[in-house]
């Protein structure tokens, strides 16, 4: 998150001059734990049909899934170094579980390739070897002739999450398979799997399916997986909200299409959906409130440095940071209780207590209070101070919030109006004047929801935030150069005149 460094400084007693003081008692570290579960079966190890495509590849569905896991692990090491990830193969002839050697009988025909933990060099090497070494792949990826009960697999995942990530607010189980009905002839095993899935749901684990259709058969979720995958939110309010849409089955046309389809589907869900704020009151009129949740749907992903490494010793070691405040005159270490806040007025330092500082910064309880409505045409394009927050109704505090929210959103869309609101995102945060803009639902070419309907809270600038443009002399290019550049610009048109970020990976990651 963008504010990780500020929260860390606040907890360590660092820079206390921030405009916003986060209530650390209500803050919960939002770490993500993903367990990749890949089926190993004869159909998953069958190469795709030969294609006339120049990019044709012989990747089997299992190999494509392992490559996806390898790519995701590399990406998360750079962008989310504190998140956990593990890879579990099921349906293999060999078995291996936590702390056991090959041949373990804890969970037969389940092979824990990399345990659920923060990825290290050993985990990356294990996946890389399986991806690049055909001999190692052939030795390990041998399907068993015995069917693996889904209840055993889900119970295995339950134990992994319970032992390795017990306090994580976001825990997700990615299942990659082409078998849409693993227990077609055994209703008892099917019922047992549903019970194990409910246990995972009660634990706060979100199960996400990445199906692969066979060449002669489409994947039908209704046969089995609709009974074990819940679309409702987990019991933990800080856990990510599940996506409303489902993954489109990847067709086994050729290796490249399987790999690209899986990569696209998994990348879209690689980052957990976390609420920026939960159950915030939205006051439409005096005494008329509903509750909403806020999400950051678009956020710049940046590489994160997880630690410092000391290289001048006999071997590289992780350096632990320590911050100490020293007195200028005596170089004595200053304790926290000795530090006071002061502001300069009239040439003198006026000291304030913590209670007085908190009272000065308190502008009321968090919430969104609508103070009026204006046409959207009155909002200038330059009034873009910070990224907008997407808000969606919540029924937790006020029953009926969804109906009222929907009526307001549809009315604003119909009349092309926007709301002006007093916005305090969290306790002790600086207040903002914000525009509440209605957002319509967007559907892509595949009839899938690209953007849900809702509203956006866009902070507006104050008078002090507006800067005048610098005075620059107008330099006009010659007409001949303009004509030449017109041809260049015409060749830079995007497909369908739209920018699709999913097609442009960040080279810095």
C-alpha positions as CSV (number, residue, x, y, z in Angstrom):
1,X,0.0,0.0,0.0
2,X,1.1,3.6,-0.7
3,X,1.0,4.6,3.0
4,X,3.1,1.6,4.4
5,X,6.1,3.8,5.0
6,X,4.2,6.5,6.8
7,X,2.5,3.9,9.1
8,X,5.9,2.4,9.8
9,X,7.3,5.8,10.7
10,X,4.4,6.6,13.0
11,X,4.8,3.3,14.8
12,X,8.6,3.9,15.3
13,X,8.2,7.4,16.6
14,X,9.6,9.0,13.5
15,X,8.2,12.0,11.6
16,X,5.1,13.1,13.5
17,X,4.3,16.1,11.4
18,X,2.1,14.2,9.0
19,X,-1.3,15.7,8.2
20,X,-3.1,12.5,9.0
21,X,-2.5,10.4,12.1
22,X,-3.7,6.9,11.5
23,X,-5.5,5.1,14.3
24,X,-3.2,2.1,14.7
25,X,-5.5,0.2,17.0
26,X,-8.0,-0.2,14.1
27,X,-5.3,-0.8,11.5
28,X,-4.7,-4.4,10.5
29,X,-1.8,-5.5,8.4
30,X,-3.3,-6.6,5.1
31,X,-1.0,-9.4,3.9
32,X,-1.9,-11.8,1.3
33,X,-1.4,-15.6,1.2
34,X,-2.0,-17.5,-2.0
35,X,-1.8,-21.3,-2.3
36,X,-1.6,-22.5,-6.0
37,X,-3.2,-25.9,-6.4
38,X,-2.6,-27.6,-9.8
39,X,-4.1,-30.9,-10.8
40,X,-1.8,-33.6,-12.4
41,X,-3.8,-36.0,-14.5
42,X,-3.6,-37.7,-17.8
43,X,-5.8,-35.1,-19.5
44,X,-3.8,-32.2,-17.8
45,X,-0.6,-33.8,-19.1
46,X,-1.9,-34.3,-22.7
47,X,-0.2,-31.9,-25.1
48,X,-2.7,-29.6,-27.0
49,X,-3.5,-30.4,-30.7
50,X,-1.0,-29.2,-33.3
51,X,-1.9,-25.8,-34.5
52,X,-0.9,-23.8,-37.6
53,X,0.0,-20.8,-35.5
54,X,3.6,-19.6,-35.7
55,X,3.6,-19.3,-31.9
56,X,2.5,-22.9,-31.4
57,X,3.8,-24.5,-28.2
58,X,3.5,-27.9,-26.8
59,X,2.8,-26.8,-23.2
60,X,0.4,-29.1,-21.5
61,X,-2.2,-27.5,-19.2
62,X,-0.2,-28.6,-16.1
63,X,3.0,-27.1,-17.5
64,X,1.2,-23.9,-18.4
65,X,-0.1,-23.7,-14.8
66,X,3.3,-24.2,-13.3
67,X,4.7,-21.5,-15.6
68,X,1.9,-19.2,-14.4
69,X,2.8,-19.9,-10.8
70,X,6.5,-19.3,-11.5
71,X,5.7,-15.9,-13.2
72,X,3.4,-14.9,-10.3
73,X,6.1,-15.8,-7.8
74,X,8.7,-13.7,-9.6
75,X,6.2,-10.8,-9.7
76,X,5.2,-10.9,-6.1
77,X,8.8,-11.0,-4.9
78,X,9.3,-7.6,-6.5
79,X,5.9,-6.0,-5.8
80,X,4.8,-7.7,-2.6
81,X,7.8,-9.1,-0.8
82,X,6.0,-9.7,2.4
83,X,3.2,-11.8,0.9
84,X,3.2,-15.6,1.1
85,X,2.8,-18.1,-1.8
86,X,2.9,-21.9,-2.1
87,X,2.4,-24.5,-4.8
88,X,0.6,-27.8,-4.2
89,X,0.3,-30.5,-6.9
90,X,-2.4,-33.1,-6.5
91,X,-3.0,-36.3,-8.4
92,X,0.8,-37.2,-8.5
93,X,2.2,-40.6,-8.0
94,X,4.5,-39.3,-5.3
95,X,3.4,-37.6,-2.1
96,X,5.1,-34.9,0.1
97,X,3.9,-32.6,2.8
98,X,5.3,-30.1,5.3
99,X,8.6,-31.3,6.8
100,X,8.2,-34.8,5.2
101,X,10.4,-36.4,2.5
102,X,9.1,-37.9,-0.7
103,X,6.7,-40.7,-0.1
104,X,4.8,-39.1,2.8
105,X,1.5,-40.6,3.6
106,X,0.0,-37.6,5.4
107,X,-2.0,-36.7,2.3
108,X,-1.6,-39.4,-0.4
109,X,-1.0,-38.2,-3.9
110,X,-0.6,-34.5,-2.8
111,X,2.9,-33.1,-3.4
112,X,3.7,-29.8,-1.7
113,X,6.2,-28.4,-4.2
114,X,6.8,-25.2,-2.3
115,X,5.4,-24.6,1.2
116,X,3.2,-21.5,1.9
117,X,5.8,-18.9,3.0
118,X,7.5,-15.8,1.8
119,X,9.2,-17.0,-1.4
120,X,13.0,-17.4,-1.2
121,X,15.7,-18.5,-3.6
122,X,15.0,-22.2,-2.9
123,X,11.3,-21.8,-3.9
124,X,12.1,-19.9,-7.0
125,X,14.7,-22.5,-8.0
126,X,12.3,-25.4,-7.4
127,X,9.7,-23.9,-9.7
128,X,12.3,-22.8,-12.3
129,X,13.7,-26.4,-12.4
130,X,10.3,-27.8,-12.9
131,X,9.6,-25.3,-15.7
132,X,12.9,-25.7,-17.6
133,X,14.2,-29.2,-16.8
134,X,12.2,-31.7,-18.8
135,X,13.7,-34.7,-16.9
136,X,12.8,-33.4,-13.5
137,X,9.3,-32.6,-14.8
138,X,8.8,-36.1,-16.2
139,X,10.0,-37.7,-12.9
140,X,7.6,-35.6,-10.8
141,X,4.6,-35.1,-13.0
142,X,3.5,-38.7,-13.1
143,X,-0.3,-39.0,-12.6
144,X,-1.7,-41.6,-10.2
145,X,-4.3,-44.1,-11.2
146,X,-6.2,-43.5,-7.9
147,X,-8.6,-40.6,-7.7
148,X,-7.8,-38.0,-5.1
149,X,-10.9,-37.0,-3.0
150,X,-11.4,-33.2,-3.2
151,X,-12.3,-33.3,0.5
152,X,-8.7,-34.5,1.3
153,X,-7.3,-31.8,-0.9
154,X,-9.3,-29.0,0.7
155,X,-8.5,-30.4,4.2
156,X,-4.8,-30.3,3.2
157,X,-5.1,-26.7,2.1
158,X,-6.9,-26.0,5.4
159,X,-4.0,-27.3,7.4
160,X,-1.5,-25.3,5.4
161,X,-3.4,-22.0,5.9
162,X,-3.9,-22.7,9.6
163,X,-0.3,-23.5,10.3
164,X,1.5,-21.1,8.0
165,X,-0.9,-18.0,7.7
166,X,-3.2,-18.1,10.7
167,X,-3.5,-14.3,11.1
168,X,-3.5,-13.2,7.5
169,X,-6.6,-11.1,6.5
170,X,-6.4,-12.3,2.9
171,X,-6.0,-16.0,2.2
172,X,-6.8,-17.4,-1.2
173,X,-6.8,-20.9,-2.8
174,X,-6.2,-21.0,-6.6
175,X,-7.4,-24.2,-8.2
176,X,-6.3,-25.1,-11.7
177,X,-8.1,-28.1,-13.2
178,X,-9.9,-29.5,-16.3
179,X,-12.0,-32.0,-14.3
180,X,-15.5,-30.4,-13.9
181,X,-16.9,-33.3,-12.0
182,X,-14.3,-35.2,-9.9
183,X,-17.0,-37.2,-8.0
184,X,-19.6,-37.9,-10.6
185,X,-20.5,-41.4,-9.3
186,X,-20.0,-40.8,-5.5
187,X,-22.4,-38.3,-3.9
188,X,-20.8,-39.0,-0.5
189,X,-17.4,-37.7,-1.5
190,X,-19.1,-34.7,-3.2
191,X,-21.0,-33.9,0.1
192,X,-17.8,-34.3,2.1
193,X,-15.9,-31.9,-0.3
194,X,-18.7,-29.3,0.3
195,X,-18.3,-29.6,4.0
196,X,-14.5,-29.1,3.7
197,X,-15.1,-26.1,1.5
198,X,-17.5,-24.6,4.1
199,X,-14.7,-25.0,6.7
200,X,-12.3,-23.0,4.5
201,X,-15.0,-20.4,4.0
202,X,-15.5,-20.1,7.7
203,X,-11.7,-19.7,8.1
204,X,-11.8,-16.7,5.8
205,X,-10.2,-18.5,2.8
206,X,-11.5,-17.5,-0.7
207,X,-11.5,-20.3,-3.3
208,X,-11.0,-19.2,-6.8
209,X,-11.2,-21.6,-9.8
210,X,-9.2,-21.4,-13.0
211,X,-10.9,-24.0,-15.2
212,X,-9.5,-25.4,-18.4
213,X,-11.8,-26.8,-21.1
214,X,-10.9,-30.0,-22.9
215,X,-10.7,-30.0,-26.7
216,X,-14.0,-32.0,-26.9
217,X,-15.7,-30.8,-23.8
218,X,-16.5,-27.4,-22.2
219,X,-15.9,-27.0,-18.5
220,X,-19.3,-27.0,-16.6
221,X,-19.0,-25.4,-13.2
222,X,-22.5,-26.4,-12.2
223,X,-21.6,-30.1,-12.0
224,X,-19.5,-29.7,-8.9
225,X,-17.6,-26.5,-8.3
226,X,-20.7,-24.2,-7.8
227,X,-21.3,-26.2,-4.6
228,X,-17.9,-25.5,-3.1
229,X,-17.1,-22.0,-4.3
230,X,-19.0,-19.2,-2.4
231,X,-19.5,-15.8,-4.0
232,X,-20.4,-14.2,-0.6
233,X,-17.8,-12.3,1.3
234,X,-15.9,-14.2,4.1
235,X,-16.7,-13.6,7.7
236,X,-13.5,-11.5,8.2
237,X,-14.5,-7.9,7.2
238,X,-10.9,-7.1,6.4
239,X,-10.6,-10.0,3.9
240,X,-10.8,-9.2,0.2
241,X,-14.2,-9.0,-1.4
242,X,-14.6,-11.8,-4.0
243,X,-15.0,-10.8,-7.6
244,X,-18.5,-10.9,-8.9
245,X,-17.4,-12.5,-12.2
246,X,-16.1,-16.0,-12.8
247,X,-13.1,-17.1,-14.7
248,X,-13.7,-18.0,-18.3
249,X,-12.5,-21.6,-19.0
250,X,-9.2,-21.6,-20.9
251,X,-9.7,-23.6,-24.1
252,X,-7.0,-26.2,-24.8
253,X,-6.4,-25.1,-28.4
254,X,-2.6,-24.8,-28.2
255,X,0.1,-24.3,-25.6
256,X,0.4,-20.6,-26.2
257,X,-3.4,-19.9,-25.8
258,X,-3.6,-22.0,-22.6
259,X,-0.6,-20.1,-21.1
260,X,-1.7,-16.7,-22.2
261,X,-5.3,-17.3,-21.1
262,X,-4.2,-18.6,-17.7
263,X,-1.7,-15.7,-17.2
264,X,-4.4,-13.1,-18.1
265,X,-7.0,-14.7,-15.7
266,X,-4.5,-15.1,-12.8
267,X,-2.9,-11.7,-13.2
268,X,-6.4,-10.1,-13.0
269,X,-6.8,-11.7,-9.5
270,X,-3.1,-11.7,-8.4
271,X,-3.7,-8.6,-6.1
272,X,-6.2,-9.1,-3.3
273,X,-9.1,-6.8,-3.3
274,X,-8.9,-4.9,0.0
275,X,-11.3,-2.3,1.4
276,X,-9.7,1.1,2.0
277,X,-12.4,1.8,4.5
278,X,-15.4,-0.3,5.7
279,X,-18.9,0.6,6.8
280,X,-18.3,4.4,6.4
281,X,-21.5,6.3,6.9
282,X,-22.8,8.2,3.8
283,X,-25.2,11.0,5.0
284,X,-27.5,12.0,2.2
285,X,-29.6,14.3,4.4
286,X,-30.1,15.1,8.1
287,X,-30.7,11.8,9.9
288,X,-30.6,9.9,6.6
289,X,-27.5,7.6,6.5
290,X,-26.4,4.5,4.7
291,X,-23.1,2.6,5.0
292,X,-20.5,2.2,2.2
293,X,-17.2,0.5,1.6
294,X,-14.3,2.1,-0.3
295,X,-11.9,0.5,-2.7
296,X,-8.9,1.6,-4.7
297,X,-9.5,-0.1,-8.1
298,X,-6.6,1.5,-9.9
299,X,-3.3,1.8,-8.1
300,X,0.3,2.1,-9.5
301,X,2.2,-1.0,-8.7
302,X,5.8,-0.3,-7.7
303,X,8.8,-2.4,-6.7
304,X,9.3,-2.6,-3.0
305,X,12.5,-3.1,-1.1
306,X,11.8,-5.7,1.6
307,X,15.1,-5.3,3.5
308,X,18.7,-4.0,3.6
309,X,21.6,-6.5,3.1
310,X,25.0,-6.0,4.8
311,X,27.7,-7.3,2.4
312,X,30.9,-6.4,4.2
313,X,30.9,-9.4,6.6
314,X,32.0,-12.9,6.0
315,X,28.6,-13.6,4.4
316,X,25.6,-11.5,3.4
317,X,23.3,-10.7,6.3
318,X,19.9,-8.9,6.6
319,X,20.5,-5.6,8.4
320,X,18.0,-4.6,11.0
321,X,17.2,-0.9,11.1
322,X,17.2,1.1,14.4
323,X,16.1,4.7,14.8
324,X,17.4,6.7,17.7
325,X,16.9,10.4,18.5
326,X,19.9,12.3,19.8
327,X,20.3,15.6,21.5
328,X,22.3,18.1,19.4
329,X,24.4,19.6,22.2
330,X,25.2,16.5,24.3
331,X,24.7,13.6,21.8
332,X,22.6,12.0,24.5
333,X,19.8,9.6,23.5
334,X,16.4,11.2,23.9
335,X,13.5,9.1,25.2
336,X,10.0,9.4,23.7
337,X,8.6,10.8,26.9
338,X,11.0,13.8,26.6
339,X,9.8,14.8,23.2
340,X,7.1,17.5,23.0
341,X,5.5,19.1,20.0
342,X,5.7,22.9,19.6
343,X,4.8,25.5,17.0
344,X,6.4,28.8,16.5
345,X,4.1,31.8,17.1
346,X,5.5,35.4,17.2
347,X,9.1,34.1,17.5
348,X,8.4,31.9,20.5
349,X,7.9,28.1,20.8
350,X,4.5,27.2,22.1
351,X,4.3,23.6,23.4
352,X,1.2,21.4,23.0
353,X,0.3,18.2,24.7
354,X,-0.8,15.1,22.8
355,X,-4.4,15.7,23.8
356,X,-4.3,19.3,22.6
357,X,-2.8,18.2,19.2
358,X,-5.5,15.5,18.9
359,X,-8.2,18.0,19.6
360,X,-6.8,20.4,17.0
361,X,-6.8,17.7,14.4
362,X,-10.2,16.3,15.1
363,X,-12.8,17.4,12.6
364,X,-15.5,14.9,13.6
365,X,-16.1,11.3,13.1
366,X,-15.2,9.7,9.7
367,X,-18.0,9.8,7.1
368,X,-19.2,11.3,3.8
369,X,-21.8,14.0,4.2
370,X,-23.5,15.3,1.0
371,X,-23.9,19.1,1.1
372,X,-25.3,19.7,-2.3
373,X,-25.6,18.7,-6.0
374,X,-24.2,20.2,-9.2
375,X,-24.2,19.3,-12.9
376,X,-21.2,17.2,-13.8
377,X,-20.4,19.7,-16.6
378,X,-19.3,22.2,-13.9
379,X,-16.5,19.9,-12.8
380,X,-13.3,21.1,-14.6
381,X,-10.9,18.5,-16.0
382,X,-8.0,20.0,-14.0
383,X,-9.7,19.5,-10.6
384,X,-7.9,16.2,-10.2
385,X,-6.0,16.3,-6.9
386,X,-5.8,12.7,-5.8
387,X,-6.9,9.3,-7.2
388,X,-10.7,8.7,-6.8
389,X,-12.0,6.1,-4.4
390,X,-14.7,3.6,-5.6
391,X,-17.5,3.2,-3.1
392,X,-20.1,0.4,-2.9
393,X,-23.0,-0.1,-0.5
394,X,-22.7,-2.3,2.6
395,X,-25.6,-3.7,4.6
396,X,-23.6,-4.2,7.8
397,X,-24.6,-1.1,9.7
398,X,-27.8,0.1,7.9
399,X,-30.2,-2.4,6.3
400,X,-31.5,-1.1,3.0
401,X,-28.2,0.7,2.1
402,X,-28.0,-1.1,-1.3
403,X,-31.4,0.0,-2.4
404,X,-30.9,3.6,-1.5
405,X,-27.4,3.6,-2.9
406,X,-28.6,2.2,-6.2
407,X,-31.4,4.8,-6.4
408,X,-29.0,7.6,-5.9
409,X,-26.5,6.3,-8.4
410,X,-29.1,5.8,-11.1
411,X,-30.6,9.3,-10.5
412,X,-27.3,11.0,-10.7
413,X,-26.5,9.1,-13.9
414,X,-29.9,9.9,-15.5
415,X,-29.6,13.7,-14.7
416,X,-25.9,13.9,-15.2
417,X,-25.4,15.3,-11.7
418,X,-22.7,15.0,-9.1
419,X,-22.8,15.3,-5.4
420,X,-20.5,17.7,-3.4
421,X,-19.6,16.2,0.0
422,X,-17.6,16.7,3.2
423,X,-15.3,13.7,3.3
424,X,-13.3,12.3,6.3
425,X,-11.9,8.9,5.3
426,X,-10.8,7.7,8.7
427,X,-10.3,8.9,12.3
428,X,-8.0,12.0,12.7
429,X,-7.7,12.3,8.9
430,X,-7.8,15.8,7.3
431,X,-11.2,16.7,5.9
432,X,-11.7,17.1,2.1
433,X,-14.3,18.5,-0.2
434,X,-15.0,15.8,-2.7
435,X,-17.2,15.2,-5.8
436,X,-19.4,12.1,-5.8
437,X,-19.5,10.9,-9.4
438,X,-21.8,8.1,-10.6
439,X,-20.2,5.3,-12.5
440,X,-22.1,3.0,-14.9
441,X,-21.5,-0.7,-15.3
442,X,-19.1,-1.6,-18.1
443,X,-19.3,-4.9,-20.0
444,X,-16.4,-6.1,-22.2
445,X,-16.6,-7.9,-25.6
446,X,-17.0,-11.3,-23.8
447,X,-20.1,-10.1,-21.9
448,X,-18.0,-10.0,-18.7
449,X,-18.2,-7.2,-16.2
450,X,-15.2,-4.9,-16.7
451,X,-16.3,-2.3,-14.2
452,X,-19.1,-2.7,-11.6
453,X,-21.7,0.0,-11.1
454,X,-21.1,2.3,-8.2
455,X,-19.9,5.8,-7.4
456,X,-16.5,7.5,-7.1
457,X,-15.4,9.9,-4.4
458,X,-12.9,12.3,-6.1
459,X,-11.2,14.8,-3.7
460,X,-11.3,18.4,-5.0
461,X,-8.5,21.0,-4.6
462,X,-8.7,23.9,-2.2
463,X,-7.6,27.4,-3.2
464,X,-4.1,26.8,-1.8
465,X,-3.7,23.7,-4.0
466,X,-4.2,25.5,-7.3
467,X,-1.0,26.7,-9.0
468,X,-0.7,29.1,-11.9
469,X,0.7,27.9,-15.1
470,X,4.3,29.2,-15.8
471,X,4.7,31.9,-18.4
472,X,6.2,30.2,-21.4
473,X,6.5,31.7,-24.9
474,X,4.5,30.1,-27.6
475,X,6.8,28.4,-30.1
476,X,4.8,27.2,-33.2
477,X,6.3,24.6,-35.5
478,X,6.4,25.2,-39.2
479,X,3.4,23.9,-41.2
480,X,5.7,21.4,-43.1
481,X,6.8,19.8,-39.8
482,X,3.2,19.7,-38.5
483,X,2.1,17.8,-41.6
484,X,4.9,15.2,-41.1
485,X,4.1,14.7,-37.5
486,X,0.4,14.3,-38.3
487,X,1.2,11.1,-40.1
488,X,3.2,9.9,-37.2
489,X,0.4,10.6,-34.7
490,X,-2.1,8.8,-37.0
491,X,-0.1,5.7,-36.8
492,X,-0.2,5.7,-33.0
493,X,-3.9,4.9,-32.7
494,X,-4.8,2.3,-30.0
495,X,-6.9,-0.7,-30.9
496,X,-10.6,0.3,-30.7
497,X,-9.4,3.7,-29.5
498,X,-9.1,2.3,-25.9
499,X,-6.2,1.7,-23.6
500,X,-6.3,-1.8,-22.1
501,X,-3.7,-2.0,-19.3
502,X,-3.9,-5.8,-19.2
503,X,-2.1,-5.9,-22.6
504,X,0.9,-3.7,-21.4
505,X,3.0,-5.3,-18.6
506,X,5.1,-2.9,-16.6
507,X,8.7,-3.2,-17.8
508,X,9.9,-1.9,-14.4
509,X,8.4,-5.0,-12.7
